[in-house]
Amino acid sequence: MKTIDELLSEGVAGKRVLVRADLNVPLDGTAITDDGRIRAVLPTVKALAEAGARVVVASHLGRPKGAPDPAFSLAPAAARLGELLGTEVAFATDTVGESAGSTVAGLADGRVAVIENLRFNAGETSKDDVERGEFADRLAALADVYVGDGFGAVHRKHASVFDLPARLPHYAGYLIATEVGVLRKLTDDVKRPYVVALGGAKVSDKLAVIDQLLGKADRLLIGGGMAYTFLKAKGHEIGNSLLQEDQIPVVQEYLERAEKNGVELVLPVDTLVSGEFPDMKAKDATHPTTVAADAIPADQQGLDIGPETRKLYASKLADAATVFWNGPMGVFEHPDYAEGTKAVAQALLDSPGFTVVGGGDSAAAVRTLGFDEQAFGHISTGGGASLEYLEGKTLPGLAALED
């Protein structure tokens, strides 16, 4: 795929360049609680603006149902982008309508605009090729060149991700080039030992990537809510812990395959339990207790890996040459259940190897828990996209950027 550096060498002064970014940031009302994805696209937007392009930034936010919804407006993200750029950023109150047309027409060389949430138009996410194509045509009318830099959306076959690049000269932005380069280090000529730490709530979300990793990783460390399905598959008592019972046969097959392939699949040896799920808003102390992971009381649920598991997982990460981490080890948003996720994050920092935080809740945890982002080898902006890449799937947004 062609990169933004090639575009810049060709000259962009006066050209309208549509940058498909990922400004899908978490909001508390209109307040952005984590601006990591906005900061991730800054290098691309800055480079284009400084070269004299008229930069049109397009993105989705949340899951509005194909119609305008003020709760999902990109206005806060546009304002934050302007703050980070140190310049005024124009904002169009629609996607391809009168406001977008006049806003883009009014851009001077080197200036930046953001158009409203792409998902306010049903054509963006439509499964109908014609409807999606018609929306892509209208987006194409706003630009002379397309730059794909929304890595968090490249696994979606959406108009702005898949159809639009076919209608314009297209290039990969700095973020996508970086993300792809990192993921290749996790799939091609991997330095070993290669250790993967997987967490999160549902084991079903990770089955496909586990299937691939059983032939590639040296160790798999399992935590989070998904660990209890693994523990149940081994015949252990898990109380009221999160369980996907229908996935037990698949998990049992994976446990057998890991042993056959010589992959060390490591499960928690102890866990923090409580009789009820914590109130995430109150953050009151819940006084959890620590029990063996194979003996959770019937009226209790596991909410984080325990202290012995933290030590165990840190030891399994200590000699890693390559580490990929996706998914928290517990309910990290509550202080009583954040220590497991903290321990894994710290183990990545202490590791001498190349460390990748695989986006989503893991990236949010790094920032929420106060770690220095620059100390990690790479923090991905796309959890779902990263997992699908590691699963070996063809990602529509990357395929569309190939020549």
KOLTITOR-52454 format. One record per residue (C-alpha): residue number from 1; residue in one letter; y negated, x, z. Coordinates in Angstrom, 2 decimals, decimal comma, padded with zeros to 5 digits. Last residue first. Layout:
(tiza NUM 'A' (Y X Z))
...
***
This chain:
(tiza 403 'D' (001,20 -002,92 -004,92))
(tiza 402 'E' (002,06 -003,70 -001,28))
(tiza 401 'L' (-000,52 -005,66 000,66))
(tiza 400 'A' (001,33 -008,97 000,24))
(tiza 399 'A' (004,54 -007,42 001,62))
(tiza 398 'L' (002,65 -006,48 004,77))
(tiza 397 'G' (001,37 -010,01 005,34))
(tiza 396 'P' (004,73 -011,57 004,54))
(tiza 395 'L' (006,68 -009,41 007,05))
(tiza 394 'T' (010,13 -008,51 005,69))
(tiza 393 'K' (012,52 -008,61 008,63))
(tiza 392 'G' (014,25 -005,53 010,03))
(tiza 391 'E' (014,40 -006,79 013,61))
(tiza 390 'L' (012,01 -003,95 014,49))
(tiza 389 'Y' (009,43 -005,49 012,13))
(tiza 388 'E' (010,07 -008,91 013,69))
(tiza 387 'L' (009,48 -007,49 017,15))
(tiza 386 'S' (006,22 -005,79 016,17))
(tiza 385 'A' (004,93 -008,93 014,45))
(tiza 384 'G' (005,68 -011,07 017,49))
(tiza 383 'G' (003,94 -008,67 019,88))
(tiza 382 'G' (000,99 -007,91 017,64))
(tiza 381 'T' (-001,94 -005,83 018,86))
(tiza 380 'S' (000,24 -002,82 019,58))
(tiza 379 'I' (-000,61 -000,35 022,32))
(tiza 378 'H' (000,09 003,21 021,20))
(tiza 377 'G' (000,92 006,56 022,79))
(tiza 376 'F' (-000,27 005,33 026,16))
(tiza 375 'A' (-003,00 007,15 028,12))
(tiza 374 'Q' (-005,76 005,56 026,04))
(tiza 373 'E' (-005,05 002,17 027,58))
(tiza 372 'D' (-005,91 003,43 031,07))
(tiza 371 'F' (-004,08 001,04 033,39))
(tiza 370 'G' (-005,92 -001,65 035,35))
(tiza 369 'L' (-003,23 -004,26 035,93))
(tiza 368 'T' (-004,88 -006,76 033,61))
(tiza 367 'R' (-005,21 -004,21 030,80))
(tiza 366 'V' (-001,61 -003,04 030,83))
(tiza 365 'A' (-000,46 -006,60 031,50))
(tiza 364 'A' (-002,25 -007,93 028,43))
(tiza 363 'A' (-000,53 -005,31 026,30))
(tiza 362 'S' (002,84 -006,33 027,73))
(tiza 361 'D' (002,00 -010,02 027,36))
(tiza 360 'G' (001,63 -009,69 023,60))
(tiza 359 'G' (001,73 -006,18 022,16))
(tiza 358 'G' (004,66 -003,80 022,00))
(tiza 357 'V' (003,55 -000,97 024,27))
(tiza 356 'V' (004,64 002,20 022,48))
(tiza 355 'T' (005,32 005,52 024,20))
(tiza 354 'F' (006,01 008,84 022,47))
(tiza 353 'G' (007,79 011,02 025,00))
(tiza 352 'P' (006,80 012,98 028,08))
(tiza 351 'S' (007,20 009,86 030,24))
(tiza 350 'D' (004,82 009,55 033,19))
(tiza 349 'L' (002,64 007,00 031,40))
(tiza 348 'L' (005,71 005,03 030,35))
(tiza 347 'A' (006,97 005,14 033,93))
(tiza 346 'Q' (003,61 003,80 035,08))
(tiza 345 'A' (003,94 000,80 032,76))
(tiza 344 'V' (007,50 000,21 034,01))
(tiza 343 'A' (006,38 000,37 037,64))
(tiza 342 'K' (003,40 -001,91 037,07))
(tiza 341 'T' (005,67 -004,52 035,47))
(tiza 340 'G' (007,93 -004,41 038,50))
(tiza 339 'E' (005,01 -004,44 040,94))
(tiza 338 'A' (003,35 -007,55 039,53))
(tiza 337 'Y' (005,27 -010,23 041,41))
(tiza 336 'D' (003,23 -010,66 044,60))
(tiza 335 'P' (000,00 -010,04 042,68))
(tiza 334 'H' (000,51 -013,08 040,43))
(tiza 333 'E' (-000,16 -012,50 036,71))
(tiza 332 'F' (002,80 -010,09 036,68))
(tiza 331 'V' (005,37 -012,89 036,81))
(tiza 330 'G' (008,16 -010,39 036,27))
(tiza 329 'M' (009,34 -007,44 034,19))
(tiza 328 'P' (006,74 -008,01 031,49))
(tiza 327 'G' (007,69 -008,09 027,79))
(tiza 326 'N' (007,90 -005,43 025,09))
(tiza 325 'W' (008,29 -001,73 025,80))
(tiza 324 'F' (009,24 000,86 023,17))
(tiza 323 'V' (009,92 004,42 024,32))
(tiza 322 'T' (010,66 007,60 022,33))
(tiza 321 'A' (011,51 011,04 023,74))
(tiza 320 'A' (012,87 009,49 026,93))
(tiza 319 'D' (013,65 011,78 029,87))
(tiza 318 'A' (011,91 009,75 032,60))
(tiza 317 'L' (012,60 006,29 031,17))
(tiza 316 'K' (016,01 005,81 032,82))
(tiza 315 'S' (014,64 007,22 036,08))
(tiza 314 'A' (011,74 004,75 036,01))
(tiza 313 'Y' (014,22 001,94 035,38))
(tiza 312 'L' (016,28 002,90 038,43))
(tiza 311 'K' (013,25 003,28 040,70))
(tiza 310 'R' (011,93 -000,14 039,66))
(tiza 309 'T' (015,43 -001,57 040,05))
(tiza 308 'E' (015,56 -000,30 043,63))
(tiza 307 'P' (012,18 -001,88 044,37))
(tiza 306 'G' (013,08 -005,33 042,99))
(tiza 305 'I' (012,59 -006,83 039,54))
(tiza 304 'D' (010,33 -009,86 039,53))
(tiza 303 'L' (010,45 -013,67 039,85))
(tiza 302 'G' (014,08 -014,47 040,74))
(tiza 301 'Q' (014,60 -018,02 041,91))
(tiza 300 'Q' (015,85 -019,30 045,28))
(tiza 299 'D' (017,81 -022,38 046,41))
(tiza 298 'A' (021,24 -021,04 045,42))
(tiza 297 'P' (020,61 -017,64 046,98))
(tiza 296 'I' (020,52 -014,71 044,51))
(tiza 295 'A' (023,62 -012,55 044,91))
(tiza 294 'D' (024,13 -010,44 041,79))
(tiza 293 'A' (020,54 -009,15 041,70))
(tiza 292 'A' (020,77 -008,04 045,32))
(tiza 291 'V' (018,01 -009,62 047,37))
(tiza 290 'T' (014,34 -008,94 048,04))
(tiza 289 'T' (012,23 -011,59 049,76))
(tiza 288 'P' (009,02 -013,16 048,57))
(tiza 287 'H' (006,15 -013,85 050,96))
(tiza 286 'T' (004,17 -016,24 048,71))
(tiza 285 'A' (000,68 -014,87 049,31))
(tiza 284 'D' (-001,90 -017,17 047,71))
(tiza 283 'K' (-002,82 -016,46 044,08))
(tiza 282 'A' (-004,61 -019,83 044,00))
(tiza 281 'K' (-004,64 -020,08 040,23))
(tiza 280 'M' (-001,11 -018,88 039,53))
(tiza 279 'D' (000,48 -021,08 042,18))
(tiza 278 'P' (003,79 -019,26 042,65))
(tiza 277 'F' (007,15 -020,67 041,44))
(tiza 276 'E' (009,20 -021,94 044,34))
(tiza 275 'G' (011,90 -020,86 046,75))
(tiza 274 'S' (011,12 -017,21 046,23))
(tiza 273 'V' (012,98 -014,17 044,98))
(tiza 272 'L' (012,25 -010,51 044,31))
(tiza 271 'T' (015,17 -008,85 042,52))
(tiza 270 'D' (017,81 -006,20 042,96))
(tiza 269 'V' (020,20 -004,31 040,69))
(tiza 268 'P' (018,37 -005,26 037,50))
(tiza 267 'L' (020,25 -004,76 034,23))
(tiza 266 'V' (020,79 -001,61 032,15))
(tiza 265 'L' (022,39 -001,60 028,71))
(tiza 264 'E' (023,48 001,98 027,95))
(tiza 263 'V' (024,40 001,99 024,28))
(tiza 262 'G' (027,76 003,65 023,65))
(tiza 261 'N' (028,53 001,39 020,71))
(tiza 260 'K' (031,52 -000,30 022,40))
(tiza 259 'E' (029,62 -000,78 025,66))
(tiza 258 'A' (026,64 -002,25 023,85))
(tiza 257 'R' (028,95 -004,46 021,80))
(tiza 256 'E' (030,52 -005,97 024,90))
(tiza 255 'L' (027,15 -006,72 026,48))
(tiza 254 'Y' (025,94 -008,14 023,16))
(tiza 253 'E' (028,96 -010,46 022,95))
(tiza 252 'Q' (028,26 -011,68 026,49))
(tiza 251 'V' (024,64 -012,30 025,53))
(tiza 250 'V' (025,71 -014,40 022,54))
(tiza 249 'P' (028,10 -016,46 024,71))
(tiza 248 'I' (025,38 -016,91 027,39))
(tiza 247 'Q' (022,72 -018,18 025,00))
(tiza 246 'D' (023,39 -021,89 025,61))
(tiza 245 'E' (022,83 -021,31 029,32))
(tiza 244 'Q' (019,25 -020,21 028,90))
(tiza 243 'L' (018,50 -019,51 032,55))
(tiza 242 'L' (015,35 -019,02 034,60))
(tiza 241 'S' (016,30 -018,49 038,23))
(tiza 240 'N' (017,38 -021,41 040,40))
(tiza 239 'G' (020,23 -019,48 041,99))
(tiza 238 'I' (021,34 -016,46 039,93))
(tiza 237 'E' (024,96 -016,03 041,05))
(tiza 236 'H' (026,66 -013,38 038,91))
(tiza 235 'G' (029,35 -013,94 036,29))
(tiza 234 'K' (028,31 -011,22 033,85))
(tiza 233 'A' (026,74 -013,84 031,59))
(tiza 232 'K' (024,78 -015,04 034,62))
(tiza 231 'L' (023,25 -011,57 034,96))
(tiza 230 'F' (022,34 -011,53 031,26))
(tiza 229 'T' (020,81 -015,02 031,54))
(tiza 228 'Y' (018,93 -013,76 034,61))
(tiza 227 'A' (017,46 -010,81 032,70))
(tiza 226 'M' (015,55 -013,12 030,34))
(tiza 225 'G' (013,13 -014,05 033,11))
(tiza 224 'G' (011,78 -010,51 033,24))
(tiza 223 'G' (013,91 -007,41 032,92))
(tiza 222 'I' (016,38 -005,68 030,59))
(tiza 221 'L' (016,46 -001,92 030,04))
(tiza 220 'L' (018,13 -000,93 026,77))
(tiza 219 'R' (019,28 002,64 026,34))
(tiza 218 'D' (020,22 004,86 023,38))
(tiza 217 'A' (018,57 002,62 020,81))
(tiza 216 'K' (019,66 002,23 017,18))
(tiza 215 'G' (022,76 000,09 016,71))
(tiza 214 'L' (022,30 -002,13 019,72))
(tiza 213 'L' (018,63 -002,15 018,76))
(tiza 212 'Q' (019,21 -004,49 015,83))
(tiza 211 'D' (020,97 -007,21 017,84))
(tiza 210 'I' (018,45 -006,71 020,66))
(tiza 209 'V' (015,68 -007,45 018,13))
(tiza 208 'A' (017,37 -010,67 017,05))
(tiza 207 'L' (018,07 -011,80 020,61))
(tiza 206 'K' (014,55 -011,22 021,93))
(tiza 205 'D' (012,95 -014,66 021,84))
(tiza 204 'S' (016,28 -016,26 022,83))
(tiza 203 'V' (016,25 -014,22 026,06))
(tiza 202 'K' (013,29 -016,27 027,19))
(tiza 201 'A' (010,79 -015,27 029,88))
(tiza 200 'G' (009,59 -011,79 029,11))
(tiza 199 'G' (011,24 -008,42 029,40))
(tiza 198 'L' (012,53 -005,64 027,17))
(tiza 197 'A' (012,48 -001,91 027,87))
(tiza 196 'V' (013,67 000,23 024,95))
(tiza 195 'V' (014,75 003,86 025,32))
(tiza 194 'Y' (015,23 006,31 022,45))
(tiza 193 'P' (016,64 009,61 023,74))
(tiza 192 'R' (015,90 010,71 021,10))
(tiza 191 'K' (013,28 011,10 018,38))
(tiza 190 'V' (013,56 008,35 015,79))
(tiza 189 'D' (013,99 009,37 012,15))
(tiza 188 'D' (012,97 005,94 010,85))
(tiza 187 'T' (012,85 002,81 013,02))
(tiza 186 'L' (010,62 003,47 016,02))
(tiza 185 'K' (008,49 006,10 014,26))
(tiza 184 'R' (008,14 003,60 011,40))
(tiza 183 'L' (006,64 001,20 013,92))
(tiza 182 'V' (003,88 003,68 014,69))
(tiza 181 'G' (002,92 004,18 011,05))
(tiza 180 'V' (002,94 000,43 010,48))
(tiza 179 'E' (000,59 -000,12 013,43))
(tiza 178 'T' (-001,78 002,65 012,32))
(tiza 177 'A' (-002,05 001,39 008,74))
(tiza 176 'I' (-002,50 -002,14 010,05))
(tiza 175 'L' (-005,32 -001,04 012,35))
(tiza 174 'Y' (-007,10 001,11 009,77))
(tiza 173 'G' (-007,29 -001,66 007,18))
(tiza 172 'A' (-004,78 -002,18 004,39))
(tiza 171 'Y' (-006,19 -002,80 000,92))
(tiza 170 'H' (-006,40 -005,63 -001,58))
(tiza 169 'P' (-008,10 -006,30 -004,91))
(tiza 168 'L' (-008,33 -010,09 -004,82))
(tiza 167 'R' (-006,21 -013,16 -005,58))
(tiza 166 'A' (-002,83 -011,80 -004,50))
(tiza 165 'P' (-004,37 -010,75 -001,16))
(tiza 164 'L' (-005,26 -014,44 -000,48))
(tiza 163 'D' (-001,72 -015,84 -000,59))
(tiza 162 'F' (-000,01 -013,94 002,26))
(tiza 161 'V' (-002,38 -013,41 005,16))
(tiza 160 'S' (-005,29 -015,78 004,48))
(tiza 159 'A' (-002,99 -018,52 003,20))
(tiza 158 'H' (-000,32 -018,15 005,87))
(tiza 157 'K' (003,21 -016,76 005,63))
(tiza 156 'R' (003,08 -015,42 009,18))
(tiza 155 'H' (004,58 -012,07 010,22))
(tiza 154 'V' (001,30 -010,35 009,36))
(tiza 153 'A' (-000,59 -012,33 012,03))
(tiza 152 'G' (-000,87 -009,84 014,91))
(tiza 151 'F' (-001,56 -007,10 012,38))
(tiza 150 'G' (-004,87 -008,63 011,37))
(tiza 149 'D' (-006,26 -005,77 009,28))
(tiza 148 'G' (-005,84 -006,89 005,70))
(tiza 147 'V' (-008,82 -005,91 003,56))
(tiza 146 'Y' (-009,65 -008,17 000,62))
(tiza 145 'V' (-012,28 -007,41 -002,04))
(tiza 144 'D' (-014,86 -009,43 -004,00))
(tiza 143 'A' (-015,29 -012,17 -001,45))
(tiza 142 'L' (-016,28 -015,76 -000,67))
(tiza 141 'A' (-014,57 -017,26 -003,74))
(tiza 140 'A' (-011,30 -015,79 -002,46))
(tiza 139 'L' (-011,48 -018,12 000,55))
(tiza 138 'R' (-011,65 -021,13 -001,75))
(tiza 137 'D' (-008,68 -019,88 -003,78))
(tiza 136 'A' (-006,72 -019,21 -000,57))
(tiza 135 'F' (-007,27 -022,84 000,45))
(tiza 134 'E' (-005,90 -024,01 -002,90))
(tiza 133 'G' (-002,96 -021,64 -002,54))
(tiza 132 'R' (-001,98 -023,06 000,84))
(tiza 131 'E' (-002,01 -026,57 -000,56))
(tiza 130 'V' (000,00 -025,48 -003,59))
(tiza 129 'D' (002,53 -023,45 -001,61))
(tiza 128 'D' (003,26 -026,30 000,82))
(tiza 127 'K' (004,25 -024,84 004,18))
(tiza 126 'S' (000,65 -025,29 005,28))
(tiza 125 'T' (-000,75 -022,78 007,80))
(tiza 124 'E' (-004,12 -022,06 006,21))
(tiza 123 'G' (-004,26 -025,23 004,12))
(tiza 122 'A' (-004,73 -027,40 007,21))
(tiza 121 'N' (-008,26 -026,02 007,66))
(tiza 120 'F' (-009,42 -025,57 011,26))
(tiza 119 'R' (-006,72 -022,89 011,25))
(tiza 118 'L' (-009,13 -020,46 009,64))
(tiza 117 'N' (-011,33 -020,48 012,74))
(tiza 116 'E' (-014,98 -020,22 011,71))
(tiza 115 'I' (-016,41 -017,47 009,50))
(tiza 114 'V' (-017,61 -014,19 010,97))
(tiza 113 'A' (-020,47 -012,27 009,36))
(tiza 112 'V' (-021,35 -008,58 009,15))
(tiza 111 'R' (-024,22 -006,65 007,60))
(tiza 110 'G' (-024,16 -003,35 005,71))
(tiza 109 'D' (-025,69 -004,79 002,54))
(tiza 108 'A' (-027,47 -008,08 003,26))
(tiza 107 'L' (-025,59 -011,27 004,00))
(tiza 106 'G' (-027,30 -014,50 002,94))
(tiza 105 'A' (-024,67 -015,51 000,41))
(tiza 104 'V' (-021,99 -015,09 003,10))
(tiza 103 'T' (-023,82 -017,41 005,49))
(tiza 102 'S' (-024,66 -019,91 002,73))
(tiza 101 'G' (-021,05 -020,23 001,58))
(tiza 100 'A' (-019,58 -020,30 005,08))
(tiza 99 'S' (-022,06 -022,98 006,18))
(tiza 98 'E' (-021,46 -025,12 003,10))
(tiza 97 'G' (-017,69 -025,10 003,39))
(tiza 96 'V' (-014,99 -022,45 003,28))
(tiza 95 'T' (-014,29 -021,83 006,96))
(tiza 94 'D' (-016,93 -023,76 008,92))
(tiza 93 'T' (-019,60 -022,96 011,50))
(tiza 92 'A' (-020,48 -019,66 009,86))
(tiza 91 'F' (-021,52 -016,94 012,29))
(tiza 90 'A' (-023,83 -014,00 011,61))
(tiza 89 'V' (-023,22 -010,82 013,58))
(tiza 88 'E' (-026,25 -009,12 015,10))
(tiza 87 'T' (-025,79 -005,45 015,87))
(tiza 86 'G' (-024,39 -003,24 018,60))
(tiza 85 'L' (-020,94 -003,33 017,08))
(tiza 84 'L' (-019,37 -004,19 020,44))
(tiza 83 'E' (-021,99 -006,83 021,18))
(tiza 82 'G' (-021,68 -008,29 017,68))
(tiza 81 'L' (-017,91 -008,53 018,02))
(tiza 80 'R' (-018,42 -010,30 021,35))
(tiza 79 'A' (-020,64 -012,92 019,72))
(tiza 78 'A' (-018,14 -013,45 016,91))
(tiza 77 'A' (-015,32 -013,81 019,46))
(tiza 76 'P' (-017,31 -016,41 021,42))
(tiza 75 'A' (-018,04 -018,36 018,18))
(tiza 74 'L' (-014,40 -018,32 017,06))
(tiza 73 'S' (-014,02 -021,98 018,01))
(tiza 72 'F' (-010,71 -023,04 019,53))
(tiza 71 'A' (-011,96 -025,47 022,21))
(tiza 70 'P' (-014,48 -026,82 019,69))
(tiza 69 'D' (-011,63 -028,30 017,59))
(tiza 68 'P' (-012,05 -028,48 013,81))
(tiza 67 'A' (-008,94 -029,71 011,95))
(tiza 66 'G' (-005,59 -028,22 010,95))
(tiza 65 'K' (-003,94 -028,86 014,30))
(tiza 64 'P' (-005,62 -026,20 016,40))
(tiza 63 'R' (-003,20 -023,46 017,42))
(tiza 62 'G' (-005,01 -020,57 019,03))
(tiza 61 'L' (-007,60 -018,51 017,21))
(tiza 60 'H' (-007,46 -017,69 013,51))
(tiza 59 'S' (-009,34 -014,95 011,72))
(tiza 58 'A' (-011,88 -014,12 009,01))
(tiza 57 'V' (-014,49 -011,34 009,02))
(tiza 56 'V' (-016,88 -011,21 006,06))
(tiza 55 'V' (-018,38 -007,75 005,63))
(tiza 54 'R' (-021,17 -007,15 003,12))
(tiza 53 'A' (-020,36 -003,56 002,33))
(tiza 52 'G' (-022,91 -000,78 002,74))
(tiza 51 'A' (-020,66 002,13 003,69))
(tiza 50 'E' (-021,71 001,72 007,34))
(tiza 49 'A' (-020,56 -001,89 007,17))
(tiza 48 'L' (-017,15 -000,94 005,80))
(tiza 47 'A' (-016,55 001,81 008,36))
(tiza 46 'K' (-017,75 -000,36 011,23))
(tiza 45 'V' (-015,49 -003,29 010,29))
(tiza 44 'T' (-012,42 -001,05 009,97))
(tiza 43 'P' (-013,04 000,91 013,17))
(tiza 42 'L' (-013,89 -002,30 015,10))
(tiza 41 'V' (-010,62 -004,13 014,38))
(tiza 40 'A' (-008,89 -003,05 017,60))
(tiza 39 'R' (-011,94 -003,84 019,74))
(tiza 38 'I' (-011,61 -007,49 018,85))
(tiza 37 'R' (-007,90 -007,45 019,67))
(tiza 36 'G' (-008,54 -005,89 023,07))
(tiza 35 'D' (-011,19 -008,43 024,09))
(tiza 34 'D' (-009,26 -009,81 027,08))
(tiza 33 'T' (-010,64 -012,65 029,23))
(tiza 32 'I' (-013,08 -014,00 026,65))
(tiza 31 'A' (-015,33 -016,63 028,25))
(tiza 30 'T' (-015,85 -019,88 026,31))
(tiza 29 'G' (-013,51 -021,92 028,49))
(tiza 28 'D' (-011,23 -019,21 029,80))
(tiza 27 'L' (-010,32 -017,67 026,48))
(tiza 26 'P' (-007,49 -015,42 025,29))
(tiza 25 'V' (-008,25 -013,58 022,05))
(tiza 24 'N' (-007,02 -014,47 018,58))
(tiza 23 'L' (-009,54 -012,23 016,83))
(tiza 22 'D' (-006,89 -010,90 014,45))
(tiza 21 'A' (-008,74 -009,66 011,40))
(tiza 20 'R' (-008,56 -010,62 007,72))
(tiza 19 'V' (-011,47 -008,58 006,45))
(tiza 18 'L' (-013,25 -010,13 003,48))
(tiza 17 'V' (-015,32 -007,54 001,65))
(tiza 16 'R' (-018,37 -008,75 -000,27))
(tiza 15 'K' (-019,54 -005,78 -002,31))
(tiza 14 'G' (-023,09 -004,45 -002,07))
(tiza 13 'A' (-021,97 -000,91 -001,28))
(tiza 12 'V' (-018,17 -000,74 -001,44))
(tiza 11 'G' (-017,50 002,60 -003,12))
(tiza 10 'E' (-014,27 003,88 -004,66))
(tiza 9 'S' (-013,82 006,37 -001,82))
(tiza 8 'L' (-014,27 003,53 000,64))
(tiza 7 'L' (-011,44 001,58 -000,99))
(tiza 6 'E' (-009,14 004,59 -000,88))
(tiza 5 'D' (-009,95 005,05 002,81))
(tiza 4 'I' (-009,22 001,36 003,34))
(tiza 3 'T' (-005,62 001,92 002,40))
(tiza 2 'K' (-003,56 001,12 -000,67))
(tiza 1 'M' (000,00 000,00 000,00))
***
